[in-house]
């Protein structure tokens, strides 16, 4: 990977969420859910937010599924498990991202083409951030997803670590 930081060109809303999360974690590895108030992020970001509980398995249930994410997904997935509402390669890709967040306990940023019709040239950028009530185990994931017209150059997934981005090679499936 080059010395450039792939996340630096991400949507400003994702940068705002990362700054918020970083401020809430203080000297800990990650903040707890009780530290996070989605309303503090404001009306420009709130519709893009997701909160997912990490349950045994692991299995992931959406506690919050923002209105813009719902509109693009075609339904409000609040209260549903990811493996109930997503299918195929997309489900495998998203579960891989969540798995990486809980295994590495670090933010994960990804970009990909979005939607069933590639001719629409829609892409998405996701930032997924770990939350922990005990300071060690990820028990919730805060996500922000934005949708953009125009295709990304390539699918990209990185773990954000301090001032650099590290590629994640252990995802079972990368989307093109």
Protein Blocks (a to p, Z undefined) as FASTA:
>chain_A
ZZbdfklmgcfklmmmmmmmmmmnmmafbdcfklpcfklnojklmmmpccddddehiacd
dfbdcfklmmmnopafehiafklmggcjllmmmmmmmmmmmmnopacdddddedjblklo
pacddddddddfklmaccbdcddddddedidfbdcddddehjbccddfkbfbdcZZ
